[in-house]
Amino acid sequence: MTGKHQIKGYEYQVCVHSSGEGSYLGVILVSSRNGVTLPRIVEIPTLTHFRAERAAQIEAEALALELIHTGAIDALLPLADTTLRPVTSTDT
């Protein structure tokens, strides 16, 4: 599991699960948005399994950045956990 990342108000980690069949799946674990902790951690898996653990991690990290920078991540998170407000952080 990677350390916690904070980008554009989202806090998340990336981990890799082994399928037990020699393949790996990357998973994004989102824990907060705009400084508000989510009621439960939201797991977002990658769509592809990989033969290498590192490949699954790289894919999950890239997916996290794509979802955050396009704003698509909001569709995958619960709405009732926070009041929407502008994000002023420019963390990278």
C-alpha positions in Angstrom: 0.0 0.0 0.0 1.3 3.4 -0.8 1.3 6.4 1.5 -1.6 8.8 1.6 -1.8 11.2 -1.3 -3.7 14.5 -1.1 -4.6 16.1 -4.4 -7.2 18.7 -5.1 -8.9 18.1 -1.8 -9.0 14.3 -2.1 -7.1 12.0 0.2 -6.5 8.5 -1.0 -4.1 5.5 -1.0 -3.4 2.9 -3.6 -3.1 -0.8 -2.8 -2.8 -4.0 -4.8 -4.8 -7.2 -4.3 -3.6 -10.6 -5.4 -6.3 -12.7 -7.1 -4.5 -15.9 -6.1 -4.2 -16.9 -9.7 -1.0 -15.1 -10.4 -2.7 -11.8 -11.3 -3.0 -8.5 -9.4 -5.7 -5.8 -9.3 -5.0 -2.2 -8.3 -7.4 -0.5 -6.0 -7.8 3.2 -5.0 -9.0 3.8 -1.4 -10.5 7.2 -1.1 -10.8 8.4 2.6 -11.7 12.1 2.4 -12.9 14.9 0.2 -12.3 18.6 1.0 -11.0 17.8 4.4 -14.1 15.8 5.4 -13.7 12.1 6.2 -16.0 9.9 4.2 -18.4 7.7 6.3 -16.6 4.7 4.9 -13.5 4.3 2.7 -14.6 4.1 -1.0 -12.8 1.4 -3.0 -12.3 2.0 -6.7 -10.7 -1.0 -8.5 -8.9 -0.8 -11.8 -10.7 -2.5 -14.7 -7.8 -4.7 -15.6 -5.8 -7.5 -13.9 -2.1 -7.6 -14.3 0.6 -10.2 -14.1 3.0 -7.9 -12.2 2.1 -6.3 -8.9 3.9 -3.1 -9.8 1.9 -2.8 -13.1 -1.3 -2.9 -11.1 -0.1 -0.2 -8.7 1.0 2.1 -11.6 -2.4 1.6 -13.3 -4.3 2.4 -10.0 -2.1 5.5 -9.5 -2.8 6.7 -13.0 -6.5 6.0 -12.7 -6.7 8.0 -9.4 -5.1 11.1 -11.1 -7.3 10.8 -14.1 -10.5 10.6 -12.0 -9.5 13.5 -9.8 -8.3 15.8 -12.5 -11.3 15.2 -14.7 -13.7 15.5 -11.8 -15.2 12.0 -12.6 -14.3 10.8 -9.1 -17.3 12.7 -7.7 -19.7 10.3 -9.4 -18.1 7.5 -7.5 -18.3 9.1 -4.0 -21.3 9.5 -1.7 -22.9 13.0 -1.9 -24.2 13.3 1.7 -20.9 13.3 3.4 -19.8 16.9 2.8 -21.0 20.4 1.8 -19.7 21.2 -1.6 -17.3 24.2 -1.5 -14.5 25.4 -3.8 -11.2 23.6 -3.5 -8.3 26.1 -3.1 -5.5 23.5 -2.7 -3.1 23.0 -5.6 -1.3 20.1 -4.1 0.3 17.8 -6.7 
